[in-house]
Amino acid sequence: MTTPTVDELLDTLQIPMSSASFDAAAGLRRLAAEAAGRPARRAASPELVRARQARQTLNLVSGWVLDRPGAARHLSHLVEDPPPDLPAEHKDFAAGTMVFACLLYLTGRRESAQFWWQLAAGAGDRAAAYCLHLHHRELDEPHEATHWYLQAREPSESEAEPGNPLINNAIDVLESLARYSGKHGRTRVPTESLEAEVDRLDTRDTCGIVTLPNLRLADRLRQVASRR
């Protein structure tokens, strides 16, 4: 038996042919339908979702801090008083440091914001500890986030007294305010108009941290807030 040639093999192939004419319009419609039905992008990971939620909440909380009556006054106390030597219970120092940290965060100086939040938390401001919790959640640093969460949850001496329920916990209050602001779209102090003043301060020392604010920044914050 002889081996068939290539031409002979090709002759034996049965290629099915359709008598129907090709519908170009229908083909284009099928291609469009397939393109529209492409699978959606993969859902974000739980870590990414937590980071986004933390960033959103921290933006709302920081905006609320700047929007509070007296924010500029608190900031001016930070300028006028010598912060490194103040006792931990000095409320003006803690409040001013909190305002400055939130302003730094909203203007993109997040490392500096972390530094000033830590100073405020060390001076007894549990809202600053909560901001640090959110900040580390945004950075996906669970150990640090848990540490500052516990610090924020720590009741004050008056709250820890027997028979005094913990109804004014910093986290509960701030999260409620953040939800309210997010739901109702409350406007905040426009930090864009404060950028130039923060830029003047952003000389960055050897540690890369924005140094103390000045009265010019406090006055500018007061002017911006009064125009809203």
C-alpha positions as CSV (number, residue, x, y, z in Angstrom):
1,M,0.0,0.0,0.0
2,T,1.4,3.3,-1.1
3,T,1.5,6.3,1.2
4,P,-1.0,9.0,-0.1
5,T,0.5,12.2,-1.2
6,V,-0.3,15.5,0.5
7,D,-2.5,16.5,-2.5
8,E,-4.5,13.3,-2.2
9,L,-5.0,13.8,1.6
10,L,-6.3,17.4,0.9
11,D,-8.7,16.0,-1.7
12,T,-10.3,13.7,0.8
13,L,-11.0,16.4,3.4
14,Q,-14.7,17.2,3.9
15,I,-15.0,20.9,4.7
16,P,-18.5,21.8,5.6
17,M,-19.9,24.8,3.8
18,S,-22.9,26.9,4.6
19,S,-25.2,28.1,2.0
20,A,-26.3,31.0,4.1
21,S,-24.8,34.3,3.3
22,F,-22.7,36.1,6.0
23,D,-24.6,38.8,7.9
24,A,-22.0,41.5,8.6
25,A,-24.4,43.6,10.7
26,A,-25.3,40.7,12.9
27,G,-21.7,39.9,13.4
28,L,-20.9,43.4,14.5
29,R,-23.8,43.3,17.0
30,R,-22.5,40.0,18.4
31,L,-19.1,41.5,18.9
32,A,-20.6,44.6,20.6
33,A,-22.7,42.4,22.9
34,E,-19.6,40.3,23.9
35,A,-17.6,43.5,24.6
36,A,-20.4,44.9,26.8
37,G,-20.6,41.6,28.6
38,R,-17.0,41.4,29.6
39,P,-16.6,40.4,33.3
40,A,-16.2,43.3,35.7
41,R,-12.9,44.0,37.4
42,R,-12.1,41.9,40.4
43,A,-13.6,43.1,43.7
44,A,-11.2,45.1,45.9
45,S,-9.5,43.1,48.7
46,P,-10.8,43.4,52.3
47,E,-7.5,45.2,53.2
48,L,-8.1,47.8,50.4
49,V,-11.7,48.3,51.5
50,R,-10.7,48.9,55.1
51,A,-8.0,51.3,54.0
52,R,-10.5,53.3,51.9
53,Q,-13.0,53.4,54.7
54,A,-10.4,54.6,57.1
55,R,-9.2,57.3,54.7
56,Q,-12.8,58.5,54.2
57,T,-13.5,58.6,57.9
58,L,-10.3,60.3,58.7
59,N,-11.0,63.0,56.1
60,L,-14.4,63.6,57.6
61,V,-13.1,63.7,61.2
62,S,-10.2,66.1,60.3
63,G,-12.6,68.4,58.4
64,W,-14.9,68.4,61.4
65,V,-12.0,69.4,63.7
66,L,-11.1,72.3,61.5
67,D,-14.8,73.3,61.3
68,R,-15.3,73.5,65.1
69,P,-15.8,76.9,66.6
70,G,-12.5,78.0,68.2
71,A,-10.3,75.9,66.0
72,A,-8.2,78.9,65.0
73,R,-8.0,80.0,68.7
74,H,-6.7,76.6,69.7
75,L,-4.1,76.8,67.0
76,S,-3.0,80.2,68.2
77,H,-2.5,78.7,71.7
78,L,-0.1,76.2,70.2
79,V,1.9,79.0,68.7
80,E,1.9,81.2,71.8
81,D,2.8,78.5,74.3
82,P,6.1,76.5,74.4
83,P,4.8,73.0,73.6
84,P,7.8,70.8,74.5
85,D,7.7,71.8,78.1
86,L,4.0,71.8,78.8
87,P,2.5,69.3,81.2
88,A,0.4,66.5,79.6
89,E,-2.8,67.9,81.1
90,H,-2.5,71.2,79.3
91,K,-5.7,71.2,77.3
92,D,-4.8,74.2,75.0
93,F,-1.7,72.4,73.8
94,A,-3.6,69.2,73.1
95,A,-6.4,71.0,71.3
96,G,-4.1,73.2,69.2
97,T,-1.9,70.2,68.3
98,M,-5.0,68.3,67.2
99,V,-6.1,71.1,64.9
100,F,-2.6,71.4,63.4
101,A,-2.4,67.7,62.8
102,C,-5.7,67.5,61.0
103,L,-4.8,70.5,58.9
104,L,-1.5,68.9,57.9
105,Y,-3.3,65.7,57.0
106,L,-5.8,67.4,54.8
107,T,-3.0,69.3,53.0
108,G,-1.1,66.1,52.3
109,R,1.5,66.2,55.0
110,R,0.6,62.8,56.5
111,E,3.9,62.0,58.2
112,S,3.9,65.3,59.9
113,A,0.2,64.8,60.8
114,Q,1.1,61.5,62.5
115,F,3.8,63.2,64.5
116,W,1.5,66.0,65.8
117,W,-1.4,63.5,66.4
118,Q,1.0,61.5,68.6
119,L,1.9,64.7,70.6
120,A,-1.8,65.4,71.1
121,A,-2.5,61.8,72.1
122,G,0.3,62.0,74.6
123,A,-1.3,65.1,76.0
124,G,-4.5,63.2,76.7
125,D,-6.5,63.8,73.5
126,R,-8.3,60.6,72.8
127,A,-9.7,62.0,69.5
128,A,-6.1,62.2,68.3
129,A,-5.5,58.6,69.3
130,Y,-8.5,57.7,67.2
131,C,-7.1,59.6,64.2
132,L,-3.9,57.6,64.6
133,H,-5.9,54.4,64.6
134,L,-7.5,55.4,61.3
135,H,-4.2,56.6,59.9
136,H,-2.6,53.3,60.6
137,R,-5.6,51.4,59.2
138,E,-5.2,53.4,56.0
139,L,-1.6,52.3,55.9
140,D,-2.5,48.7,56.5
141,E,-0.6,48.6,59.8
142,P,-2.9,46.5,62.0
143,H,-0.6,46.3,65.1
144,E,-0.3,50.1,65.3
145,A,-3.9,50.6,64.5
146,T,-5.0,48.3,67.3
147,H,-2.7,50.1,69.8
148,W,-4.2,53.5,69.1
149,Y,-7.7,52.1,69.1
150,L,-7.2,50.9,72.6
151,Q,-5.8,54.2,73.6
152,A,-8.8,56.0,72.2
153,R,-11.2,53.6,74.0
154,E,-9.4,54.2,77.4
155,P,-12.0,56.0,79.6
156,S,-11.0,59.2,81.4
157,E,-11.0,59.3,85.2
158,S,-14.4,60.8,85.4
159,E,-15.8,58.2,82.9
160,A,-14.3,55.4,84.9
161,E,-16.1,56.3,88.1
162,P,-18.6,53.7,89.3
163,G,-22.2,54.5,88.1
164,N,-21.0,56.8,85.4
165,P,-21.8,55.1,82.0
166,L,-19.4,55.6,79.2
167,I,-21.8,57.5,76.9
168,N,-19.4,60.0,75.5
169,N,-16.7,57.8,74.2
170,A,-14.4,59.5,71.7
171,I,-14.7,56.9,69.0
172,D,-18.5,56.7,69.2
173,V,-18.8,60.5,69.0
174,L,-16.4,60.9,66.1
175,E,-17.8,58.0,64.1
176,S,-21.3,59.5,64.5
177,L,-20.1,62.9,63.4
178,A,-18.3,61.3,60.4
179,R,-21.4,59.4,59.4
180,Y,-23.5,62.6,59.7
181,S,-21.1,64.7,57.7
182,G,-20.8,62.0,55.0
183,K,-24.6,61.5,54.8
184,H,-25.5,65.2,54.7
185,G,-22.5,66.4,52.7
186,R,-21.7,69.1,55.1
187,T,-19.1,71.5,53.7
188,R,-15.9,72.0,55.6
189,V,-13.3,74.7,55.9
190,P,-11.6,74.9,52.4
191,T,-8.1,73.8,53.1
192,E,-7.0,74.7,49.6
193,S,-6.9,78.3,50.6
194,L,-4.6,77.4,53.5
195,E,-2.1,75.6,51.3
196,A,0.2,78.6,50.8
197,E,0.5,79.2,54.5
198,V,1.3,75.5,55.2
199,D,3.8,75.6,52.3
200,R,5.7,78.4,54.1
201,L,6.0,76.2,57.2
202,D,6.9,73.2,55.2
203,T,10.7,73.7,55.4
204,R,11.1,70.2,56.7
205,D,13.7,69.8,59.4
206,T,16.2,66.9,59.5
207,C,13.4,64.5,60.6
208,G,11.1,65.5,57.6
209,I,8.4,67.0,59.9
210,V,6.6,70.2,59.4
211,T,7.6,72.4,62.4
212,L,5.4,74.6,64.6
213,P,2.6,76.7,63.1
214,N,2.7,80.5,63.3
215,L,0.1,83.2,64.1
216,R,-0.2,83.9,60.4
217,L,-1.6,80.4,59.8
218,A,-4.0,80.8,62.8
219,D,-5.2,84.1,61.5
220,R,-5.7,82.7,58.0
221,L,-7.7,79.8,59.4
222,R,-9.9,82.2,61.3
223,Q,-10.5,84.3,58.2
224,V,-11.3,81.3,56.0
225,A,-13.7,79.9,58.6
226,S,-15.5,83.2,59.1
227,R,-16.3,83.5,55.3
228,R,-18.2,80.2,55.2
